[in-house]
C-alpha cells in the first residue's frame, strides 16, 4: 500500500514538476536588502514600481523599464527644465499610471488599484515619505530597500544596489556591465591627471548647486566629485571636507579667488533676475574675481536632479578636465563624450536636450554682460 502511494506521488512529480510541500518555496526566493532585511520576492519578477529619488534611474541603467508598471508624480510633471537624462530618453514613462508623490510619498490605495499589479516595490532614501515597514503592511507587497550610494566613497553601496536590482529583475549581466562601465570611465579620468603635480593643479569653484531645489552662486559642494576626477583644487574644501553641500559667504569666495569658476545650470530655475549667472553678472562684489576678469566662467550640466545623475557627473568631469587641463584631455570632445555616456546608461544621446533646456549654455563660457 505504501509503495503504491509512493509511486503515485513520484508520478505526480514527473507529470507536474511539483514536490509535495516544496511548491511554495519554489515560487519565491529571499534577497537581503540594504537595510539588512531578508525579503521574500517572487521567483520571477515581471512587474515593479520604484519609490524614491533615483530609484527609476537605476532600473533605466539596467535596461529594465519594461517591468515598471507605474511611476511617482515627478515623471508626469511638465516643466521648462528637466535635467534627468533617463526621463528625457524615455518620455513613455509619462504615460504610466501614478502610484504616489515624489520623494517616496507613496499612496498605498493607488498601489492596490494598479492593474497590472506590481510584485515588488524598490525604495531608495527609505527615510523619506512612507517608511518601508508601513508600505509593506499597507500594500502586502515585498519592499526592497536600496542604498543609492555615489561614485565616490559610497561607490560600493551604488554597486550593491545595481546588483540587488539586477538579481531581483533578472538583469545580473547588465548590472555587471554598468559597474564595469563606471569603473572604466573613472579609471580613464583619474589616469589622465594622476601624475599632475600639485603645484600645477588649477583652483576651481562651482556654484549654483541644487539641493532640494535651485540655489544661487554661493551654493557649492566641498567634495565636488567632477573636480576630483578632473584634477582640480576645489577651493571650497575649506568649508568642510565632510560636507556634501555648503552655502559660503561672498567674502570667502573673494578670498579664495579661484582661477576657474563653474556654474551648475540648475540655478537657471531661479529665473532671469536671480540665480548664479545673474549674480556673477550684476553683483559688484564679484567684479574682483579673477575668473570673471579672465572670462573663465563656464556652464555645467546639472547632475543633482532627483538625486545624482551619474552620467551627467561624469560628463561634467570630462568638460572640466578639457577646460582646466586641456593637454590631458586633448582627445576629448565633451559633448560627444556626454552623448556616449548617456547612450550607454539611458539608451539615448540626450546632451542636446539637456543643454537646450538651459539656453544651450552647458559646456560653454558664460556670457557675463
N, C-alpha and C positions, 0 to 999 in steps of 0.2 A: 504493500500500500504506500509506504513511504517512498519507495523507488519510483512508483508511478507518478506521485506528486512532484518528485524532484525532476523527472523527465519532462513533465508538463511545464514546470517553471522555466527549465532550460529552453524549452521550445518557444516560450513566450519571449525570452530574452533574445533568441535568434531572430524571431519574427519582428519584434517591435524595437529591439535595441534598448530595452529597459531592464534595469536590475532592481528588483523589489527593494524599496527603502532608500534607493540612491537617485531616483529620478529628480527629486527636488534639488539635491546637491549639484546635479548636472546642469540645472537651469541657471545657477548663479555662481559667482566667484567672489572672492574677497580681495579688496585692494586697500592699501594703507594710505590715507591722505596726508596732507601737510600738517594737519592738526594732530596726527598720530592716531586717528580713528581707523579701525577696521570697518570698511564699508562694503556691504554686500551689493553687488551690481549684477545685472543680467549677464549671462554668458556671452550673449551677442547684443551689443548696444547699437541701435539704429536711430534713436531719437533722443535729443538732449536739449537743454536750454543752458545759457551761460549768464550767470549773475555776477555783477560787479565790474569795476574798471578793468579793461584789458582782457577780460575772460574770452570774449568772442574773437579778439585778435589772435589768441593762441590757437583757437580752432582754425582760423584762417591760415596761419603759418603751417598747420598740419594738413592742409587741403581737405578739411573735414566739414565744410559748411553744409554739405548735403545731409548731415544728421541733425542740423539745427532746425527746430520746429517753431520757435518764437524768439522775440527779442525784447530788450527793455526799450524805454521810450527815447533814449538818445539816438537810436538808429532811425527813428522816423521823423525827428525834428529837422526842419529845413531852415538853415541859417545861411547868412552871407559867407561865413567862414566855416571850413571844416578841414582839419589837419590830420585826419585819421586815414592813412593810406588804405587800410583794409576796407573801410566804408566806401571810399572813392572807387576802389577796384571792384566792389560788389554792391552796386546800387539795388540789386534784387533783395537785399536784406530789409530794405524799407517796406517791402510788401508783406513781410511776415507778420503774424499776429503778435500782439503785445502780451507780456506776462507781468509787467510791473514798471516801476520807475527806475531811472539810472542810479548808479552808486549803491546797488544792492537792495533797493527798496522794493522787494518782490511782493506780489499780490497773490496769496495762496488761492483765492477764489478764481482769479483769471487762469492760474496754472491748472487748477482742477477742471476747468472748462475747455482746455485746449484739445483740439482734435486735428491730427493725431496726438495722443498723449505722450509727453516725454517719459523716458525711462530713468533718466539720471539728470541731476542738476549739478553743474560745476559752479563753484563760487570762489572768487578772488576777494581779497580785502574783507575777510569774514566778519570784522568788527563793524563794518558799515551796514546800515539798513537792518534787514531782518536777519537775526543770528541763525546759523546753520541748524541748531537743535530745534528751534521753533519752526523753521522752514520744513524740516523733515517731519515733525509731528503734525503740522497742518496740511501737508500735501501727501504724506505717506510715501514719498519718493526718497531714494538714496541721495544724499548731498555729499559731494566730493569737494573738500576744501583744497584750494591751491594757493601756494605762496608765489606771487608773481615774480619776485626777485628782480635782478637787474643785470647789466653787463659788467659790473664792477665786482665789489666784494661779495655780492649776493648772486653771482652767476650760477653757483651750484643749485640754488633754490629755483632759479628760472629753468635750468636744465631738468631738474626733478619734476617741475610742473609739466614741461613738454613731454617727458617720458610717461608721466602718470596719465595725462590725457591720451597720449598715443596708445597706452596699454588698454584704456577703457574703450576707446572707439576703434581699435584695430589699425592704428597708424604708427606702429613702433618704428618701422623703417624710415618713414618720413620724419619722425621726431629725431632720429639719429642724424638724418641728413641736415636738418635745420641746425642742430647743435654743431655739427661739423662745419657748416657754413659760418656760424658765428665765430667759432674758434679760428678758422682760416682767415676771416676778414680782420679780426682783432690782431692776429699774428702779423698780417700784412701791414697794418697801420703801425703797430709797435716796432716792427722790424725796420721801417723806414727812418725812425727817429731815435732808436735805442742808443746809438753811439754819438748822438748830437751833444756836444759839450754843454754843460750847464750855463756857461757864460754866453753861449750863442742862442740860448732859448729866449724867444721874444715874450715880453709881458703882454698879457691879454686880459680883457674883461668882457663878460657877457651880461647884458641887461635885458629887461622885458620878459623874464622867465615867468611862465604861467604857473599858478599854484591855486587850484580850485577856482580858476577864473583868471582874467588878464591883469597884468600889473605893469608899472612903468619902468623907467630906466634903472632904478635903484634896486629892482628885484633880481637877485642873482643866485648862483649855486657855487658855494665854495669848493665843491668836489665835482665840478662840471666835467663829465666824462669825455666829451669830444676834445677838450683841451689836453687832457691826459694822453689821449690817443694820438693827438697831432703834435705832441712835443712842445707845448706852450707852458709858460709860467702863469698860473691863474692868480692874479693879484688879490682876489677875494678870499684866497685860502686863509688870509689873516683874520677874516671874520669868524672863523671857527671851522677847523678841519672836519669835525664830526657832524656838521650841519648839512642837511640836504637842500636847504633853502635859507636865504638871508635877505633882509632889507637893510641896505647900507646907507650911510649918511652921504650927502652930496660932498661935504668937505673931505670925506675919506677917499672918495673916488678921485678928487683933485690931487690929493697927496699921493695916491698910488700912480696916477697919470700913466696908464698903460699905453704901450706903443700901438696896440690894435684894440679896437672896440667893436664888438659884435652885438647885434640886437636881434633877439628872438622875435620873429614877426607875429607871435601870438599877441603881442602888445597892441597890434593894429585894431583889435576888437574894442579898444577903448575909444575909438573914433579919431577923426582928423584933428581935433583940438585937445588931444590928451595922448598919453602913452609915450613910450620910449623915443620914437622918432620925432615926435612933436617936441619933446623936452630937449633933445640934443640940438634941435634946430633953433629953438626960441629962448631957452633959459640962459641968461647971461652968465650964470655961474659956470656953465660948461664951456664957455668960449675959450678958456685957457687950457683945455685938454689937448695934449699933443696929437692924439689920434684925430681929433676934429680938424686941427690946423693942417695936418698932412693928408687928410681925406681917407684915412684908414679906418673907415666905419662901414660895416658890412651887414647885410641881412641874412639871417639864418632861418631854415625851416623850423617851425615849432615841433618839438618832439614830446613835450609833456602835455598830451591832449587825451583825456580819459586815460590817464596814466601814460607810461612811457611807450612811445612808438620806437621800437628798437631799430627799425630800418632808417628812420629819419635821424636818429642819433648817430648812426654810422655814416650816413651821407653827409651830415654836418661836419663830422671829423675829417672826412676827405677834403671838403671845401676849405676848412680852416687850415689843414695841412698844406694844401695847394697855395693858400694865400700867405701864410706865415713862413713856410719853409718850401718855397717853390722848387728848389733844386732837388728836394727829396720826393716831390710828387710830380715831376716833370711829365710822366706818362699818364697822368690822371686828368680826365675831363669830368669835373664834379657833377654836372647834370647827367651825363651818360652813366657815371658810376651810380648815382642815385637811382636811375631807372633800372639798372642791372640788379641792384639790391631789392628794389620794390618788386621787380618781375619774379625774383626767386621767392620772396617771402609772401607776397599777397597775390601774385599771379598776373599783375598788370604793371606796365611802366607808367606811373602816375605823377612824375615830377612836374609836368606842365600844369596839371590840375592843381597840384599843391601850391606852386608859386603863383599861379593865376589867381587863386583866391586871395592872395596878399599883394595884389598890384604888380606881380612879376618881379618883386624885389629880392627874392631869395637868391643867394649866391652872387650878389652884385654889390658894388659900392653904393651906399645910400645917398640920395640927394639931400644935401644939408642946408639948402636955402629954399 
